[in-house]
Amino acid sequence: MIKVAMVKGNGEIQTIVCPSDDSLYTNGESYGEVTARIIPFNTDTHQALELWYWHNDAWQTREQRPNHLSVWQGHNEAGLPTLKS
């Protein structure tokens, strides 16, 4: 079994799915407006949704949002994650 993170264009994970058939998604393939990124099955889904983002062809971590109204903005010129509160 696999888990697949569906990643938006800004690197944020939109959702994580556990397909019934491992061949339903291909790593790096676009599906509509998101890209599939296969992650280890034992990944903590909640933690990945809160702290992970895709940048420079690898998973990066960021600080947790200070509240539910904060919006992920992507990266600044230095490549650091930014939030809009």
C-alpha positions as CSV (number, residue, x, y, z in Angstrom):
1,M,0.0,0.0,0.0
2,I,1.1,3.6,-0.7
3,K,0.0,7.1,0.3
4,V,0.0,9.8,-2.3
5,A,0.3,13.5,-1.5
6,M,-1.5,15.6,-4.0
7,V,0.6,18.8,-4.2
8,K,-0.6,22.2,-5.4
9,G,1.5,24.5,-7.7
10,N,2.8,26.4,-4.7
11,G,4.2,23.2,-3.0
12,E,1.5,22.9,-0.4
13,I,-0.2,19.5,0.0
14,Q,-3.9,19.7,-0.9
15,T,-4.8,16.2,0.2
16,I,-3.3,12.8,0.9
17,V,-4.9,9.7,-0.5
18,C,-4.5,5.9,0.0
19,P,-5.5,4.4,-3.3
20,S,-7.0,0.9,-3.4
21,D,-4.6,0.1,-6.3
22,D,-1.0,1.3,-6.0
23,S,-0.8,1.8,-9.8
24,L,-3.6,4.5,-9.9
25,Y,-1.1,7.3,-9.3
26,T,2.4,7.9,-10.8
27,N,4.9,9.9,-8.8
28,G,5.5,13.3,-10.4
29,E,2.5,13.0,-12.7
30,S,0.0,15.9,-12.9
31,Y,-3.7,15.2,-12.1
32,G,-5.7,18.3,-12.9
33,E,-4.2,21.1,-10.9
34,V,-2.1,18.9,-8.5
35,T,0.9,16.7,-8.8
36,A,1.1,13.2,-7.2
37,R,4.0,12.7,-4.8
38,I,4.3,9.2,-3.3
39,I,5.1,9.2,0.4
40,P,5.8,6.4,2.8
41,F,2.7,4.6,4.0
42,N,3.6,5.1,7.6
43,T,3.7,8.9,7.2
44,D,1.7,10.8,9.8
45,T,-0.9,12.3,7.5
46,H,-1.8,15.2,9.9
47,Q,1.8,16.2,10.3
48,A,2.5,16.0,6.6
49,L,-0.5,18.3,5.8
50,E,0.6,20.8,8.4
51,L,4.4,20.9,8.0
52,W,5.5,19.5,4.6
53,Y,5.8,21.3,1.3
54,W,7.4,20.4,-2.0
55,H,10.2,22.6,-3.2
56,N,13.3,22.1,-5.4
57,D,12.3,18.4,-6.1
58,A,12.3,17.4,-2.4
59,W,10.1,17.6,0.7
60,Q,10.8,20.5,3.0
61,T,9.4,21.4,6.4
62,R,7.9,24.6,7.6
63,E,6.6,26.0,10.9
64,Q,3.0,25.2,11.7
65,R,0.4,27.9,10.9
66,P,-0.3,30.2,13.8
67,N,-4.1,29.8,13.2
68,H,-6.5,28.4,10.8
69,L,-6.9,31.8,9.0
70,S,-3.3,31.9,7.9
71,V,-2.8,31.1,4.2
72,W,0.3,29.4,2.7
73,Q,1.9,31.8,0.2
74,G,4.8,29.7,-1.2
75,H,8.4,31.0,-1.0
76,N,10.1,34.4,-0.8
77,E,13.2,35.3,-2.8
78,A,15.4,33.5,-0.3
79,G,13.5,30.3,-0.8
80,L,11.9,30.4,2.6
81,P,8.3,29.5,3.2
82,T,5.9,32.4,3.8
83,L,2.5,32.8,5.4
84,K,-0.2,35.4,5.0
85,S,-2.0,35.9,8.3
